[in-house]
Amino acid sequence: MRQVTIFREPGRFGGWPANYGMWHWGDEIVLGFTVGMHKTVARGHAIDKSRPVTNMQARSLDRGATWAIEAFQGTRPGGRGLSADEHMEPGLRLAEVMHEKTAAIPNAPLNFDQPDFALMLARTGLARGVFSFFYLSYDRCRTWKGPYRLPLFGSAGIAARTDYIIQSEHSALFFLSANKTDGAEGKVICVRTDDGGQSFQLLSEVGSEPSGAGAFAIMPAGLRLPDGPLLCARRCRDGASGRSWIDLYASDDRGASWRYLNRPVEFHQPGHSGNPPCLKRLSDGRLLLIYGNRDAPYNICARISPDEGASWSGEIVIRAGGANWDMGYVRAALLNDDLVVAAYYINDRRDGERFIEATLWQP
């Protein structure tokens, strides 16, 4: 294993790759993330909420060894940051300049089967009334079309992060975080489009809606196995105890229903709300689950399943030494020789800037 710095600037906060996405074409990789200003705080993320954030990309042409930083070349209504309203004060938020129907419905089916394709989901905030939308690129993230509209699917809000499975030229599954009946985040739903994003159908909820104040199941990671079944991992929290974990579900009917498999990861220290999963399948059939462990001592970790998720290895540390819990949100590219390029945000000084890094690893 080796670590490579993707983005690091003194006084800046680089964060949350899992909100945006990671895509690759052969040896070329692009990672989405956001950048704000660092601010030391007594509690919460070390970002200055009085300053705007901007969306950035990092591009590697050499399998993750070196990276170039780029601005996100897509339309941001009002020039506001995407998927970050909860980290900005009033006057800077996307929802103040955008409403549920600002994003367009495509006037012709979008093509999900282009060789240089990428798709990014985005949202306003997290609370009741949050809405989501998506962007499409046909040129390896150099330009983006959109934003395109996502429905609310009868929920109190949709707080989408990027997670999807392409099925054909015009068909795709999106795994979304939806708000619960009480308006708070959230639960996981699976939706499908068969007309290139012009309309969507709600297929199912992945697991039951968590009950109780502060409880959630959010930020899904979907995966299609070669013989047909789908898997979906969820980031979960119990509001009463403050404990967090990752659950795994399977579908045998293309997302119409889901059965619980197991709990691959359980965090033991309450109060930090856990971390989202990243799920990949290696060429020999083993599954790889990567996540940030916000329990001290604050590591980026992985577990491996030899049997399609039925059982899991112990925890494998792929990056040790985070200075506090404000880290993780992994996204990964799996290259053709099973080189895993796992990107995340992290810190190495408690009051230091948050930066974007990758671990390069062949499990």
Phi, psi and omega in degrees: 000144171214151181255142180231131176282129178262309179216127174205122176223132177304135178082002181247155176247112173257127188210165160058054177306327183296339177288339192245302176135169178216134185224153177211155179221103187061237182268358180268133183229141173232138179236135174262145176199178179235154182229128173230197178259137178289143172210125177289127183231159180286331183209141179098191181286143185276059181235144180277107184286350179272000181242146181290160172248159178227153181267133184232166173228153170238139182235132174241134177254003186228045172066033176089003182286321178224157186222144172245139183264136181227155169283149173292119185262059175225166181288123173246106184308129181068008184070015183279159178288144179271141171059039184211016184302326182291349180253015180225149178283162174307143184101346181238356192275147180297321183297344179283341182239006184218140174238178190305328185253013176296317179292145185276159165267129181305137180277356173209156181301133173285150183258110181274001188247021176287146184295333182250032187283145167211152179224136178231127174268148181214169186208173171272262183251224183231334190279178179313135179092355175300143177227164189225166185199177182214161179237157181227140174233137175251007185225042175061043173072016176282326171223156182230136172267147180120188011283147176249148191281141167247137176291173175270347177054035178075007181266166177287352178173158175234119181246077189281138162245168189283111173201120185205162174230119177281131181254324180196189184305320184239006185240136178205152170259134172247134174256122191234150167271121178248152178283150182285175179302326180279002177093346180276160171291153334196183177221168182252133175235155176244125180234161183223142166243138177241005181231039174063036174088005178282333175210161182224150178238131173285119180271314190189164163266138178267100187079169182280161176288125179297142180253153176100149179298133177084353180275141176208162166224112191218179170050065183289158172230109182263153180208136175257126177277153185300328182269011170119317183298153173254147172241151175213123175260145181234143170274123189234152175215141172262123184291325184290315184267340185078005180280151182228159182196177174238126177255156179233133179235160179227148176234132178256003183230041173060034174096002180286331177209163186222145175238142180288134176260298184188184179243092183295331186225133172228124177271144190253345181259119184286160168102354182249001172070011173074202185203148182286153178273155169232124190240126180224160176240122179284165185294336179271007177096347178292145175263146181236123177246121184239143184197162170269131177261105183277000166291140172302135020261026167066075182241157166268128193228166177215157169225152184238137175246127178271356190224046174058036173094359180290328177215161186223149177289173168292175184286132177249121179275120179254348172203112179263163167099020171296145185277336174200188189287348187280076188195169175111227180056058187284140161229149187221149170250133178252109184276174194289348175253023181067021168287122177264124173250100185257116183253149185198169169254152187201172175219152177238003171222135187305321180258014182269170180296151172272138184225165182258131184221162173228145168256129176258126193206137170247103185298000000 
